[in-house]
Amino acid sequence: MTKSLIEFCYCRDNISPAYIQAVRPYLDKPEFQSDTVKKASKAAYGLCCWVRAMEAYDKVAKVVAPKKAKLQQAEGEYYTLMEGLAAKKAELGAVVAALQALNDKLASMQARRQQLEEEVALCKTKLERATKLIGGLGGEKTRWSEVAKKLAADYTNLTGDVLLSAGFIAYLGPYTAAYRERAVGQWVERCRSVSIPCSEHFKLVTVLGQPVTIRSWLLDGLPNDSLSIDNAIVISKARRWPLMIDPQGQANKWIKTMEKKNQLEVVKLSGGGDIIRQLENAVQFGFPVLIEDIGEELDPILEPLLLKAIFKQGGVNCIRLGDSTLEYSSSFRLYMTTKLRSPHYLPEVSVKVTLLNFGITREGLEDQLLGIVVAQERPELEEEKARLVLAGAENARQLKEIEDKIIAVLSSSEGNILEDETAIDVISSSKALSNEIGHKQQVAERTEKKIDEARAGYKPVAQ
């Protein structure tokens, strides 16, 4: 009995089912209820509670034990599965890392491919631009090489040529063409004797002349001879206002035609009228002024204009003319002509103006007479000649602008010019226009040559 009780007490997880079956009939009896037993004996009450607790425990243990076993089994399976999961996660991590590496490599390769595609596209574009550039500048190497060679020579002779040009402008204006030529020849020899580099055959038109500008002057009526062309260059470069010795009125006619578009004011000092008012308006508004029939003495009213006595007042350029202070326009220009064949100007007059001898030369007179004869005999020939001269002047002007534009684009382009699409387009379009104009110019020159040959038949009459 004691042994059974010990087994019943201390082996609660392994209580024999027989014991439980033997105990359970007593549990339902009224006299074995806890309250009833407690009234009878506290020791019996403790034993009763204990028996009931063990029976309840056994009942629960019979249900919980299988679940604990299953729990342990499940936990074992869980830990096994977790180990497998951890292994799979490790494998997955390795796969993800490998995948990421592959994705990174793919992205790198795609970026590289994109870069290569862009480089290929850029190379194609550069090739197209290079083709345009070669086409645009093709055939220019020889001509531009010659121009560069000439510029190099001009650069070497620049010091002496500028010196001779300055001397020509300052001193040779009043003299005839023959005297100018002799003086220039002596100056060239003198420069060479003291090792000043200069052109062997110095000509003012070569150093300071612009072919397009000169052609424009000729269209405006400037006589087509070296004396008149040199005089026009001196007028455009001298700092003093020109006083032209013009007995035949050649310079007068040229100035009126050239400055007509600029609202030229023509003034005669001996003609009366409000001369001061005309000069004041011209100075203020920038109109050119031509004073005709100048004598051997100049009117004192012209003194401030001749000396360019300009001063600042209120932040603007002003000049005092008579009793008035006027705002001086930078566009103002003053020309003076005299019909005296051999005037004598005192030194104090000569130092205030640029004296120029516009006396007509034999070659200039022949050219004008030839034009008159041909206009009478073959008017259509002279009209065609005039049209071609105008067209040639316009073509030469456009060609000069195009060349300047191309040079400006080439000089201003930074880095690789093939990467500058705008520059390539400008060069291509400019060259296309240049070729078109050049072709027209060649046709015009051939036609003009034929006309000149036809006009040459009337040259004996002009002579």
C-alpha positions as a Markdown table, in Angstrom:
| # | Residue | x | y | z |
|---|---|---|---|---|
| 1 | Met | 0.0 | 0.0 | 0.0 |
| 2 | Thr | 2.8 | 2.4 | 1.0 |
| 3 | Lys | 4.7 | 1.5 | -2.2 |
| 4 | Ser | 1.6 | 2.2 | -4.3 |
| 5 | Leu | 1.1 | 5.5 | -2.5 |
| 6 | Ile | 4.7 | 6.5 | -3.2 |
| 7 | Glu | 4.3 | 5.6 | -6.9 |
| 8 | Phe | 1.1 | 7.5 | -6.9 |
| 9 | Cys | 2.7 | 10.6 | -5.3 |
| 10 | Tyr | 6.1 | 10.9 | -6.9 |
| 11 | Cys | 5.5 | 9.4 | -10.3 |
| 12 | Arg | 2.8 | 11.7 | -11.3 |
| 13 | Asp | 3.6 | 11.6 | -14.9 |
| 14 | Asn | 3.5 | 7.8 | -14.9 |
| 15 | Ile | 0.6 | 7.0 | -12.6 |
| 16 | Ser | -0.8 | 3.6 | -13.3 |
| 17 | Pro | -4.3 | 3.7 | -15.0 |
| 18 | Ala | -5.4 | 1.1 | -12.4 |
| 19 | Tyr | -4.9 | 3.5 | -9.6 |
| 20 | Ile | -6.8 | 6.2 | -11.4 |
| 21 | Gln | -9.7 | 3.8 | -12.0 |
| 22 | Ala | -9.7 | 2.8 | -8.4 |
| 23 | Val | -9.8 | 6.4 | -7.2 |
| 24 | Arg | -12.4 | 7.9 | -9.5 |
| 25 | Pro | -15.5 | 6.1 | -7.9 |
| 26 | Tyr | -14.7 | 7.9 | -4.7 |
| 27 | Leu | -14.5 | 11.3 | -6.3 |
| 28 | Asp | -18.2 | 11.5 | -7.0 |
| 29 | Lys | -19.3 | 10.5 | -3.5 |
| 30 | Pro | -20.7 | 13.3 | -1.4 |
| 31 | Glu | -18.7 | 12.3 | 1.6 |
| 32 | Phe | -15.5 | 12.7 | -0.4 |
| 33 | Gln | -16.2 | 16.3 | -1.4 |
| 34 | Ser | -13.6 | 18.8 | -0.1 |
| 35 | Asp | -15.9 | 20.8 | 2.0 |
| 36 | Thr | -17.4 | 17.7 | 3.7 |
| 37 | Val | -14.0 | 16.2 | 4.3 |
| 38 | Lys | -12.7 | 19.5 | 5.7 |
| 39 | Lys | -15.4 | 19.4 | 8.4 |
| 40 | Ala | -14.4 | 16.0 | 9.4 |
| 41 | Ser | -10.6 | 16.3 | 9.4 |
| 42 | Lys | -8.1 | 18.8 | 8.1 |
| 43 | Ala | -5.6 | 16.0 | 7.5 |
| 44 | Ala | -8.2 | 14.1 | 5.5 |
| 45 | Tyr | -9.0 | 17.4 | 3.8 |
| 46 | Gly | -5.4 | 17.8 | 2.6 |
| 47 | Leu | -5.3 | 14.2 | 1.4 |
| 48 | Cys | -8.6 | 14.7 | -0.4 |
| 49 | Cys | -7.4 | 17.8 | -2.2 |
| 50 | Trp | -4.2 | 16.0 | -3.1 |
| 51 | Val | -6.0 | 12.9 | -4.5 |
| 52 | Arg | -8.3 | 15.2 | -6.5 |
| 53 | Ala | -5.3 | 17.2 | -7.8 |
| 54 | Met | -3.4 | 14.1 | -8.8 |
| 55 | Glu | -6.5 | 12.7 | -10.6 |
| 56 | Ala | -6.9 | 16.0 | -12.4 |
| 57 | Tyr | -3.3 | 16.2 | -13.2 |
| 58 | Asp | -3.3 | 12.7 | -14.6 |
| 59 | Lys | -6.3 | 13.5 | -16.7 |
| 60 | Val | -4.6 | 16.6 | -18.1 |
| 61 | Ala | -1.2 | 14.8 | -18.4 |
| 62 | Lys | -2.9 | 12.1 | -20.5 |
| 63 | Val | -3.9 | 14.9 | -23.0 |
| 64 | Val | -0.8 | 17.1 | -22.7 |
| 65 | Ala | 1.8 | 14.4 | -22.9 |
| 66 | Pro | 1.0 | 13.4 | -26.5 |
| 67 | Lys | 0.9 | 17.0 | -27.3 |
| 68 | Lys | 4.3 | 17.6 | -25.6 |
| 69 | Ala | 5.6 | 14.7 | -27.6 |
| 70 | Lys | 4.2 | 16.1 | -30.7 |
| 71 | Leu | 5.6 | 19.5 | -29.7 |
| 72 | Gln | 9.0 | 18.0 | -29.2 |
| 73 | Gln | 8.8 | 16.2 | -32.5 |
| 74 | Ala | 7.6 | 19.4 | -34.1 |
| 75 | Glu | 10.3 | 21.4 | -32.5 |
| 76 | Gly | 12.9 | 18.8 | -33.7 |
| 77 | Glu | 11.4 | 19.0 | -37.2 |
| 78 | Tyr | 11.3 | 22.8 | -36.9 |
| 79 | Tyr | 15.0 | 23.1 | -35.9 |
| 80 | Thr | 15.9 | 20.7 | -38.7 |
| 81 | Leu | 13.8 | 22.7 | -41.1 |
| 82 | Met | 15.3 | 26.0 | -39.8 |
| 83 | Glu | 18.8 | 24.6 | -40.3 |
| 84 | Gly | 17.8 | 23.6 | -43.8 |
| 85 | Leu | 16.2 | 27.0 | -44.2 |
| 86 | Ala | 19.3 | 28.8 | -43.0 |
| 87 | Ala | 21.4 | 26.7 | -45.4 |
| 88 | Lys | 19.0 | 27.6 | -48.2 |
| 89 | Lys | 19.0 | 31.2 | -47.2 |
| 90 | Ala | 22.8 | 31.1 | -47.3 |
| 91 | Glu | 22.6 | 29.6 | -50.7 |
| 92 | Leu | 20.0 | 32.1 | -51.7 |
| 93 | Gly | 22.2 | 34.9 | -50.4 |
| 94 | Ala | 25.0 | 33.6 | -52.5 |
| 95 | Val | 22.7 | 33.4 | -55.5 |
| 96 | Val | 21.4 | 36.9 | -54.9 |
| 97 | Ala | 24.9 | 38.2 | -54.5 |
| 98 | Ala | 25.9 | 36.5 | -57.7 |
| 99 | Leu | 22.7 | 37.8 | -59.4 |
| 100 | Gln | 23.5 | 41.3 | -58.1 |
| 101 | Ala | 27.0 | 41.1 | -59.4 |
| 102 | Leu | 25.7 | 39.9 | -62.8 |
| 103 | Asn | 23.1 | 42.8 | -62.7 |
| 104 | Asp | 25.9 | 45.2 | -61.9 |
| 105 | Lys | 28.0 | 43.8 | -64.7 |
| 106 | Leu | 25.0 | 44.0 | -67.0 |
| 107 | Ala | 24.3 | 47.6 | -66.1 |
| 108 | Ser | 28.0 | 48.4 | -66.6 |
| 109 | Met | 28.0 | 46.6 | -70.0 |
| 110 | Gln | 24.8 | 48.4 | -71.0 |
| 111 | Ala | 26.3 | 51.7 | -70.0 |
| 112 | Arg | 29.4 | 50.8 | -71.9 |
| 113 | Arg | 27.3 | 49.8 | -74.9 |
| 114 | Gln | 25.4 | 53.1 | -74.6 |
| 115 | Gln | 28.7 | 55.0 | -74.4 |
| 116 | Leu | 30.0 | 53.1 | -77.4 |
| 117 | Glu | 26.8 | 53.7 | -79.4 |
| 118 | Glu | 27.1 | 57.4 | -78.6 |
| 119 | Glu | 30.7 | 57.4 | -79.6 |
| 120 | Val | 29.8 | 55.6 | -82.8 |
| 121 | Ala | 27.1 | 58.2 | -83.4 |
| 122 | Leu | 29.5 | 61.0 | -82.6 |
| 123 | Cys | 32.1 | 59.5 | -84.9 |
| 124 | Lys | 29.5 | 59.3 | -87.7 |
| 125 | Thr | 28.5 | 62.9 | -87.1 |
| 126 | Lys | 32.1 | 63.9 | -87.0 |
| 127 | Leu | 32.7 | 62.0 | -90.3 |
| 128 | Glu | 29.8 | 63.8 | -91.9 |
| 129 | Arg | 31.0 | 67.2 | -90.5 |
| 130 | Ala | 34.5 | 66.4 | -91.7 |
| 131 | Thr | 33.1 | 65.7 | -95.1 |
| 132 | Lys | 31.3 | 69.0 | -95.0 |
| 133 | Leu | 34.4 | 70.8 | -93.8 |
| 134 | Ile | 36.6 | 69.2 | -96.4 |
| 135 | Gly | 34.0 | 70.0 | -99.0 |
| 136 | Gly | 33.6 | 73.5 | -97.6 |
| 137 | Leu | 37.3 | 74.3 | -97.5 |
| 138 | Gly | 38.3 | 72.0 | -100.3 |
| 139 | Gly | 40.4 | 73.7 | -103.0 |
| 140 | Glu | 41.2 | 76.6 | -100.7 |
| 141 | Lys | 44.5 | 75.2 | -99.5 |
| 142 | Thr | 46.6 | 76.5 | -102.4 |
| 143 | Arg | 45.0 | 79.9 | -102.4 |
| 144 | Trp | 45.1 | 80.3 | -98.6 |
| 145 | Ser | 48.7 | 79.1 | -98.6 |
| 146 | Glu | 49.6 | 81.8 | -101.0 |
| 147 | Val | 47.7 | 84.4 | -99.0 |
| 148 | Ala | 49.5 | 83.2 | -95.8 |
| 149 | Lys | 52.8 | 83.5 | -97.6 |
| 150 | Lys | 51.9 | 87.0 | -98.8 |
| 151 | Leu | 50.8 | 87.9 | -95.3 |
| 152 | Ala | 54.1 | 86.6 | -93.9 |
| 153 | Ala | 56.0 | 88.8 | -96.3 |
| 154 | Asp | 53.7 | 91.8 | -95.6 |
| 155 | Tyr | 54.3 | 91.2 | -91.8 |
| 156 | Thr | 58.1 | 91.3 | -92.4 |
| 157 | Asn | 57.8 | 94.6 | -94.4 |
| 158 | Leu | 55.1 | 96.0 | -92.1 |
| 159 | Thr | 57.4 | 98.5 | -90.3 |
| 160 | Gly | 58.8 | 100.1 | -93.5 |
| 161 | Asp | 55.5 | 100.0 | -95.4 |
| 162 | Val | 53.6 | 101.7 | -92.5 |
| 163 | Leu | 56.4 | 104.3 | -92.3 |
| 164 | Leu | 56.2 | 105.0 | -96.1 |
| 165 | Ser | 52.4 | 105.1 | -95.9 |
| 166 | Ala | 52.6 | 107.7 | -93.1 |
| 167 | Gly | 55.0 | 109.8 | -95.1 |
| 168 | Phe | 52.8 | 109.5 | -98.2 |
| 169 | Ile | 49.7 | 110.6 | -96.4 |
| 170 | Ala | 51.6 | 113.5 | -94.6 |
| 171 | Tyr | 53.6 | 114.9 | -97.4 |
| 172 | Leu | 52.7 | 113.7 | -101.0 |
| 173 | Gly | 49.1 | 114.7 | -101.2 |
| 174 | Pro | 49.6 | 118.0 | -103.1 |
| 175 | Tyr | 52.0 | 116.6 | -105.7 |
| 176 | Thr | 51.5 | 114.9 | -109.1 |
| 177 | Ala | 51.6 | 111.2 | -109.7 |
| 178 | Ala | 55.1 | 111.4 | -111.3 |
| 179 | Tyr | 56.6 | 113.3 | -108.4 |
| 180 | Arg | 55.0 | 110.9 | -105.9 |
| 181 | Glu | 56.5 | 107.9 | -107.7 |
| 182 | Arg | 60.0 | 109.5 | -107.6 |
| 183 | Ala | 59.7 | 110.4 | -103.9 |
| 184 | Val | 58.5 | 107.0 | -102.9 |
| 185 | Gly | 61.3 | 105.4 | -104.9 |
| 186 | Gln | 63.9 | 107.5 | -103.0 |
| 187 | Trp | 62.2 | 106.7 | -99.7 |
| 188 | Val | 62.3 | 103.0 | -100.4 |
| 189 | Glu | 66.1 | 103.2 | -101.2 |
| 190 | Arg | 66.7 | 105.2 | -98.0 |
| 191 | Cys | 64.8 | 102.6 | -95.9 |
| 192 | Arg | 66.7 | 99.7 | -97.4 |
| 193 | Ser | 70.0 | 101.6 | -96.8 |
| 194 | Val | 69.3 | 101.8 | -93.1 |
| 195 | Ser | 68.0 | 98.2 | -92.9 |
| 196 | Ile | 64.3 | 99.0 | -92.5 |
| 197 | Pro | 62.4 | 96.2 | -94.1 |
| 198 | Cys | 59.8 | 97.4 | -96.7 |
| 199 | Ser | 58.3 | 96.4 | -100.0 |
| 200 | Glu | 60.6 | 96.7 | -103.0 |
| 201 | His | 57.8 | 98.2 | -105.1 |
| 202 | Phe | 55.8 | 100.1 | -102.6 |
| 203 | Lys | 52.3 | 101.2 | -103.5 |
| 204 | Leu | 49.9 | 102.8 | -101.2 |
| 205 | Val | 46.9 | 100.9 | -102.6 |
| 206 | Thr | 48.7 | 97.6 | -101.8 |
| 207 | Val | 49.3 | 98.5 | -98.2 |
| 208 | Leu | 46.2 | 100.5 | -97.2 |
| 209 | Gly | 43.7 | 99.8 | -100.0 |
| 210 | Gln | 40.7 | 97.5 | -99.8 |
| 211 | Pro | 39.6 | 96.2 | -103.2 |
| 212 | Val | 35.9 | 96.1 | -102.3 |
| 213 | Thr | 36.0 | 99.7 | -101.0 |
| 214 | Ile | 38.0 | 100.9 | -104.0 |
| 215 | Arg | 35.5 | 99.3 | -106.4 |
| 216 | Ser | 32.7 | 101.0 | -104.5 |
| 217 | Trp | 34.5 | 104.4 | -104.9 |
| 218 | Leu | 34.9 | 103.8 | -108.7 |
| 219 | Leu | 31.2 | 103.1 | -109.0 |
| 220 | Asp | 30.5 | 106.4 | -107.2 |
| 221 | Gly | 32.5 | 108.2 | -109.9 |
| 222 | Leu | 36.1 | 108.2 | -108.7 |
| 223 | Pro | 38.4 | 108.4 | -111.7 |
| 224 | Asn | 40.0 | 105.1 | -112.4 |
| 225 | Asp | 43.7 | 106.1 | -112.1 |
| 226 | Ser | 46.3 | 105.5 | -109.5 |
| 227 | Leu | 46.5 | 109.2 | -108.5 |
| 228 | Ser | 42.8 | 109.4 | -107.7 |
| 229 | Ile | 42.7 | 106.1 | -106.0 |
| 230 | Asp | 45.7 | 107.0 | -103.8 |
| 231 | Asn | 43.9 | 110.3 | -103.0 |
| 232 | Ala | 40.8 | 108.5 | -101.9 |
| 233 | Ile | 42.8 | 106.2 | -99.6 |
| 234 | Val | 44.5 | 109.2 | -98.1 |
| 235 | Ile | 41.1 | 110.8 | -97.5 |
| 236 | Ser | 39.9 | 107.7 | -95.7 |
| 237 | Lys | 43.0 | 107.3 | -93.5 |
| 238 | Ala | 44.1 | 110.9 | -92.8 |
| 239 | Arg | 43.3 | 112.5 | -89.4 |
| 240 | Arg | 42.9 | 116.0 | -91.0 |
| 241 | Trp | 40.0 | 117.0 | -93.2 |
| 242 | Pro | 40.8 | 116.9 | -96.9 |
| 243 | Leu | 41.2 | 120.0 | -99.1 |
| 244 | Met | 41.2 | 118.8 | -102.7 |
| 245 | Ile | 42.7 | 120.7 | -105.6 |
| 246 | Asp | 40.1 | 119.9 | -108.1 |
| 247 | Pro | 40.2 | 122.1 | -111.2 |
| 248 | Gln | 38.1 | 119.7 | -113.3 |
| 249 | Gly | 35.5 | 118.9 | -110.6 |
| 250 | Gln | 36.3 | 115.2 | -110.5 |
| 251 | Ala | 36.6 | 115.0 | -106.8 |
| 252 | Asn | 33.6 | 117.2 | -106.3 |
| 253 | Lys | 31.4 | 114.9 | -108.4 |
| 254 | Trp | 32.7 | 111.8 | -106.6 |
| 255 | Ile | 32.1 | 113.2 | -103.1 |
| 256 | Lys | 28.6 | 114.3 | -104.0 |
| 257 | Thr | 27.7 | 110.8 | -105.4 |
| 258 | Met | 29.4 | 108.9 | -102.5 |
| 259 | Glu | 27.9 | 110.9 | -99.7 |
| 260 | Lys | 24.5 | 111.5 | -101.3 |
| 261 | Lys | 22.9 | 108.6 | -99.3 |
| 262 | Asn | 24.2 | 110.3 | -96.1 |
| 263 | Gln | 22.4 | 113.6 | -96.7 |
| 264 | Leu | 25.4 | 115.6 | -97.8 |
| 265 | Glu | 25.3 | 119.3 | -97.1 |
| 266 | Val | 26.9 | 121.3 | -100.0 |
| 267 | Val | 28.2 | 124.8 | -98.9 |
| 268 | Lys | 29.8 | 127.6 | -100.8 |
| 269 | Leu | 31.5 | 130.2 | -98.6 |
| 270 | Ser | 31.1 | 132.8 | -101.3 |
| 271 | Gly | 27.5 | 131.9 | -102.0 |
| 272 | Gly | 25.9 | 133.7 | -99.0 |
| 273 | Gly | 23.1 | 132.1 | -97.1 |
| 274 | Asp | 23.0 | 130.8 | -93.6 |
| 275 | Ile | 26.3 | 128.9 | -93.8 |
| 276 | Ile | 26.8 | 128.8 | -90.0 |
| 277 | Arg | 23.4 | 127.2 | -89.5 |
| 278 | Gln | 24.2 | 124.5 | -92.1 |
| 279 | Leu | 27.5 | 123.7 | -90.4 |
| 280 | Glu | 25.9 | 123.6 | -87.0 |
| 281 | Asn | 23.2 | 121.2 | -88.1 |
| 282 | Ala | 25.7 | 118.9 | -89.8 |
| 283 | Val | 28.0 | 118.9 | -86.8 |
| 284 | Gln | 25.1 | 118.0 | -84.4 |
| 285 | Phe | 23.4 | 115.4 | -86.6 |
| 286 | Gly | 26.4 | 113.8 | -88.2 |
| 287 | Phe | 25.8 | 114.9 | -91.8 |
| 288 | Pro | 28.8 | 115.2 | -94.2 |
| 289 | Val | 29.6 | 118.7 | -95.5 |
| 290 | Leu | 31.2 | 119.6 | -98.8 |
| 291 | Ile | 32.6 | 123.2 | -99.0 |
| 292 | Glu | 33.1 | 124.2 | -102.6 |
| 293 | Asp | 35.2 | 126.9 | -104.2 |
| 294 | Ile | 37.7 | 127.3 | -101.3 |
| 295 | Gly | 40.2 | 130.1 | -102.0 |
| 296 | Glu | 43.8 | 130.4 | -100.8 |
| 297 | Glu | 42.6 | 131.6 | -97.4 |
| 298 | Leu | 40.2 | 129.8 | -95.2 |
| 299 | Asp | 37.3 | 131.4 | -93.3 |
| 300 | Pro | 38.2 | 131.7 | -89.5 |
| 301 | Ile | 34.8 | 130.1 | -88.7 |
| 302 | Leu | 36.2 | 126.8 | -89.9 |
| 303 | Glu | 39.1 | 126.9 | -87.5 |
| 304 | Pro | 37.6 | 124.8 | -84.7 |
| 305 | Leu | 36.4 | 122.2 | -87.2 |
| 306 | Leu | 39.8 | 122.0 | -88.9 |
| 307 | Leu | 41.7 | 121.7 | -85.6 |
| 308 | Lys | 39.0 | 119.3 | -84.3 |
| 309 | Ala | 38.9 | 121.3 | -81.1 |
| 310 | Ile | 36.6 | 118.8 | -79.4 |
| 311 | Phe | 36.1 | 118.9 | -75.6 |
| 312 | Lys | 34.0 | 117.0 | -73.1 |
| 313 | Gln | 31.0 | 118.7 | -71.5 |
| 314 | Gly | 28.4 | 116.8 | -69.5 |
| 315 | Gly | 29.9 | 113.5 | -70.6 |
| 316 | Val | 29.5 | 114.2 | -74.4 |
| 317 | Asn | 31.8 | 115.5 | -77.1 |
| 318 | Cys | 31.3 | 119.2 | -77.8 |
| 319 | Ile | 32.8 | 121.8 | -80.1 |
| 320 | Arg | 32.5 | 125.6 | -80.1 |
| 321 | Leu | 31.5 | 127.0 | -83.5 |
| 322 | Gly | 31.2 | 130.8 | -83.5 |
| 323 | Asp | 29.3 | 131.8 | -80.4 |
| 324 | Ser | 27.6 | 128.4 | -80.0 |
| 325 | Thr | 28.7 | 125.3 | -78.2 |
| 326 | Leu | 27.4 | 122.2 | -80.1 |
| 327 | Glu | 27.3 | 118.5 | -79.4 |
| 328 | Tyr | 29.8 | 116.9 | -81.8 |
| 329 | Ser | 28.6 | 113.8 | -83.7 |
| 330 | Ser | 31.3 | 111.2 | -84.5 |
| 331 | Ser | 29.6 | 110.7 | -87.9 |
| 332 | Phe | 30.4 | 114.3 | -89.0 |
| 333 | Arg | 32.7 | 114.5 | -92.0 |
| 334 | Leu | 34.1 | 117.6 | -93.8 |
| 335 | Tyr | 35.3 | 117.9 | -97.4 |
| 336 | Met | 36.7 | 121.0 | -99.1 |
| 337 | Thr | 37.4 | 121.5 | -102.8 |
| 338 | Thr | 39.0 | 124.3 | -104.8 |
| 339 | Lys | 39.0 | 124.9 | -108.5 |
| 340 | Leu | 42.3 | 126.7 | -108.4 |
| 341 | Arg | 44.8 | 124.9 | -110.6 |
| 342 | Ser | 47.9 | 125.8 | -108.7 |
| 343 | Pro | 46.9 | 127.4 | -105.4 |
| 344 | His | 49.4 | 128.7 | -102.9 |
| 345 | Tyr | 48.5 | 127.8 | -99.3 |
| 346 | Leu | 50.5 | 129.2 | -96.4 |
| 347 | Pro | 52.0 | 126.7 | -94.0 |
| 348 | Glu | 49.6 | 127.6 | -91.3 |
| 349 | Val | 46.8 | 126.5 | -93.6 |
| 350 | Ser | 48.6 | 123.4 | -94.9 |
| 351 | Val | 49.1 | 122.0 | -91.4 |
| 352 | Lys | 45.4 | 122.2 | -90.7 |
| 353 | Val | 44.2 | 120.2 | -93.7 |
| 354 | Thr | 45.2 | 117.3 | -95.9 |
| 355 | Leu | 46.0 | 118.8 | -99.3 |
| 356 | Leu | 45.3 | 116.5 | -102.2 |
| 357 | Asn | 45.9 | 117.1 | -105.9 |
| 358 | Phe | 43.0 | 115.8 | -107.9 |
| 359 | Gly | 44.1 | 117.2 | -111.2 |
| 360 | Ile | 43.0 | 114.8 | -113.9 |
| 361 | Thr | 45.6 | 112.5 | -115.4 |
| 362 | Arg | 45.9 | 111.3 | -119.0 |
| 363 | Glu | 44.8 | 107.7 | -118.1 |
| 364 | Gly | 41.8 | 108.9 | -116.1 |
| 365 | Leu | 40.8 | 111.2 | -118.9 |
| 366 | Glu | 41.1 | 108.5 | -121.5 |
| 367 | Asp | 39.0 | 106.1 | -119.4 |
| 368 | Gln | 36.2 | 108.7 | -119.1 |
| 369 | Leu | 36.3 | 109.7 | -122.8 |
| 370 | Leu | 36.2 | 106.0 | -123.8 |
| 371 | Gly | 33.1 | 105.6 | -121.7 |
| 372 | Ile | 31.5 | 108.6 | -123.5 |
| 373 | Val | 32.4 | 107.4 | -127.0 |
| 374 | Val | 31.1 | 103.8 | -126.3 |
| 375 | Ala | 27.9 | 105.2 | -124.7 |
| 376 | Gln | 27.3 | 107.1 | -127.9 |
| 377 | Glu | 28.3 | 104.4 | -130.4 |
| 378 | Arg | 27.3 | 101.2 | -128.5 |
| 379 | Pro | 25.0 | 102.2 | -125.6 |
| 380 | Glu | 24.0 | 98.6 | -124.9 |
| 381 | Leu | 27.7 | 97.7 | -124.5 |
| 382 | Glu | 28.3 | 100.5 | -122.0 |
| 383 | Glu | 25.1 | 99.6 | -120.1 |
| 384 | Glu | 26.2 | 96.0 | -119.9 |
| 385 | Lys | 29.6 | 97.1 | -118.7 |
| 386 | Ala | 28.0 | 99.3 | -116.0 |
| 387 | Arg | 25.8 | 96.4 | -114.9 |
| 388 | Leu | 28.7 | 94.0 | -114.7 |
| 389 | Val | 30.8 | 96.5 | -112.7 |
| 390 | Leu | 27.9 | 96.8 | -110.2 |
| 391 | Ala | 27.4 | 93.1 | -110.1 |
| 392 | Gly | 31.2 | 92.5 | -109.7 |
| 393 | Ala | 31.3 | 95.0 | -106.8 |
| 394 | Glu | 28.5 | 93.3 | -105.0 |
| 395 | Asn | 30.0 | 89.8 | -105.6 |
| 396 | Ala | 33.4 | 91.0 | -104.4 |
| 397 | Arg | 31.7 | 92.5 | -101.3 |
| 398 | Gln | 29.8 | 89.3 | -100.5 |
| 399 | Leu | 32.9 | 87.1 | -101.1 |
| 400 | Lys | 34.9 | 89.3 | -98.7 |
| 401 | Glu | 32.2 | 89.0 | -96.1 |
| 402 | Ile | 32.0 | 85.2 | -96.5 |
| 403 | Glu | 35.8 | 84.8 | -96.2 |
| 404 | Asp | 35.8 | 87.0 | -93.1 |
| 405 | Lys | 32.9 | 84.9 | -91.7 |
| 406 | Ile | 34.7 | 81.6 | -92.3 |
| 407 | Ile | 37.9 | 82.9 | -90.7 |
| 408 | Ala | 36.0 | 84.3 | -87.7 |
| 409 | Val | 34.3 | 80.9 | -87.2 |
| 410 | Leu | 37.6 | 79.0 | -87.5 |
| 411 | Ser | 39.4 | 81.4 | -85.1 |
| 412 | Ser | 36.7 | 81.5 | -82.5 |
| 413 | Ser | 36.0 | 77.8 | -82.4 |
| 414 | Glu | 37.3 | 76.1 | -79.2 |
| 415 | Gly | 38.5 | 72.5 | -79.0 |
| 416 | Asn | 37.7 | 70.1 | -81.8 |
| 417 | Ile | 35.9 | 72.0 | -84.6 |
| 418 | Leu | 34.2 | 68.8 | -85.7 |
| 419 | Glu | 32.2 | 68.9 | -82.4 |
| 420 | Asp | 30.9 | 72.4 | -83.3 |
| 421 | Glu | 27.9 | 71.7 | -85.5 |
| 422 | Thr | 27.1 | 75.4 | -85.9 |
| 423 | Ala | 30.5 | 76.2 | -87.1 |
| 424 | Ile | 30.4 | 73.4 | -89.7 |
| 425 | Asp | 27.0 | 74.5 | -90.9 |
| 426 | Val | 28.2 | 78.1 | -91.2 |
| 427 | Ile | 31.3 | 77.1 | -93.1 |
| 428 | Ser | 29.3 | 74.7 | -95.4 |
| 429 | Ser | 26.6 | 77.3 | -96.2 |
| 430 | Ser | 29.2 | 80.0 | -96.6 |
| 431 | Lys | 31.3 | 78.0 | -98.9 |
| 432 | Ala | 28.3 | 76.9 | -101.0 |
| 433 | Leu | 27.4 | 80.6 | -101.4 |
| 434 | Ser | 31.0 | 81.5 | -102.1 |
| 435 | Asn | 31.2 | 78.9 | -104.8 |
| 436 | Glu | 28.0 | 80.2 | -106.4 |
| 437 | Ile | 29.2 | 83.8 | -106.2 |
| 438 | Gly | 32.6 | 82.8 | -107.5 |
| 439 | His | 31.1 | 81.1 | -110.5 |
| 440 | Lys | 29.0 | 84.2 | -111.2 |
| 441 | Gln | 32.1 | 86.3 | -110.8 |
| 442 | Gln | 34.0 | 84.2 | -113.3 |
| 443 | Val | 31.2 | 84.5 | -115.8 |
| 444 | Ala | 31.0 | 88.2 | -115.2 |
| 445 | Glu | 34.7 | 88.6 | -115.6 |
| 446 | Arg | 34.7 | 86.7 | -118.9 |
| 447 | Thr | 31.8 | 88.8 | -120.2 |
| 448 | Glu | 33.5 | 92.0 | -119.0 |
| 449 | Lys | 36.7 | 91.0 | -120.7 |
| 450 | Lys | 34.8 | 90.5 | -124.0 |
| 451 | Ile | 33.2 | 93.9 | -123.5 |
| 452 | Asp | 36.5 | 95.5 | -122.7 |
| 453 | Glu | 37.9 | 94.0 | -125.9 |
| 454 | Ala | 35.0 | 95.4 | -127.9 |
| 455 | Arg | 35.5 | 98.8 | -126.1 |
| 456 | Ala | 39.2 | 98.7 | -126.9 |
| 457 | Gly | 38.3 | 99.2 | -130.6 |
| 458 | Tyr | 37.2 | 102.8 | -129.7 |
| 459 | Lys | 40.3 | 103.6 | -127.7 |
| 460 | Pro | 42.1 | 105.4 | -130.5 |
| 461 | Val | 39.1 | 107.8 | -130.7 |
| 462 | Ala | 39.4 | 108.4 | -126.9 |
| 463 | Gln | 43.1 | 109.0 | -127.2 |
